[in-house]
Amino acid sequence: VQLVESGGGRVQPGGSLTLSCKASGFVFKTAALRWARQTPGKALEYLAVIGGDRSTDYEDSVKGRLTISRDNDKNTVSLHINNLQPEDTATYYCVYASERGQGSQVTDSA
């Protein structure tokens, strides 16, 4: 399994960005995929999940601001973050089963 995240960076408060994760090594189109984030000293926080049927679910605190999506032709799962808040500063991970990528850093530039 390989998961490679990209798209992080510094974003002004209220801004938006899209994280992407390129996956390989498993049957992508039927896989449930998650996005999670972590800050130093804290546990991994699961944010969103998308099933192989494209059903989605979100952690309550991010509902309405985050959107998870997938492209089965490109083996890619994405996370769009709207109205970035200071608490969104974290390393974001794409997760499949017990595997996750190297992470992509998102930082509030305020």
N, C-alpha and C positions, 0 to 999 in steps of 0.2 A: 504494500500500500504506500502510495506517495501522495502527499497533499502539499501544494505550494501556494501560499497566500501572497497577494500583492494588492497595491492600491492605497496603502496607508500613507500618512503624512501629517503635516500640521494644517489645521483647519481653524478658521476663526469661529468663535461662538455664533451659533445660529446658522452656520454653513452646513454643507452636506458633502458626502463622498460615498463612493462605492468600492467595497472590497471584493476581490475575486479570489477564487480558489480553483486551481487546476488539479484534477484528481486522476489517478491512474492506479492500476494494480488490482482492481475489483470491478464487479459488474455495476457500472455507475447508474444506469437508468432505473434500476429497481431499489437502489440504496437510499436509506434515510440519512440525511446529512444535516449537521448542526453547525451553528456558529456560537462561539463562546469567547469570553474575554477574561483577562486576568491582570490585576495590578500587583505590584510587589507586596509580598506578605499576606496576600488574600487568596482565598480559594478560587478555583475556576468557576466563572459564572456563565451558565448556559443561557443564551439569548433567544435563539430561534431554531426551529427544525422544519425541514421540508421532506415530505415523503416521496417515494417513487411515483405516487399518484398526484404529486404536486400539492397535496394538502399541507397546510402550514399551521404552526402554533408558535406563540411568542411568550416570553416571560412578561408578566404583567407590567413591570415598570417601564418597558420599552415599547409596548403596544402603541401603534399609531405613528411611531417615529422610525422604526426599523422595518425593512422589507427584505425578506429572503426570497430568492428566485433561483432557478436552475436552467441550464442549457444542456440538454442531453446529447446534442450533436457535438458540442465542444467539451463535454465532461467537465463542466464548470458550474460552480455554485457561487452566488453573489450575495452580498449583504449591503443594502443601501441604507445609509444613516442620514436622516433629515434633522434639521434644527439641532446641530451638535451642541451638547452641554459639557461643562467642565468634567462632570463625572463619567463622560464617555472616554476620557483619556485612559488608554489601556493597550495591552497587546491582544490582538484579535486572532483567534484560531478557528480554522476549519476542522471539523471533527467527523470522523467516520468510525463507528464502533468505538474501540478504545484507542484509536490512532488520531493524532493531530499533527498539523504541519509545524513549521518553524515559527509561525506567527508574523503578523504585520502590525507595526506600531501606529496608533492614532493618537495625536496630541492636540489638545486645545491650545491654540496659539495666543490666547489672551495673556 
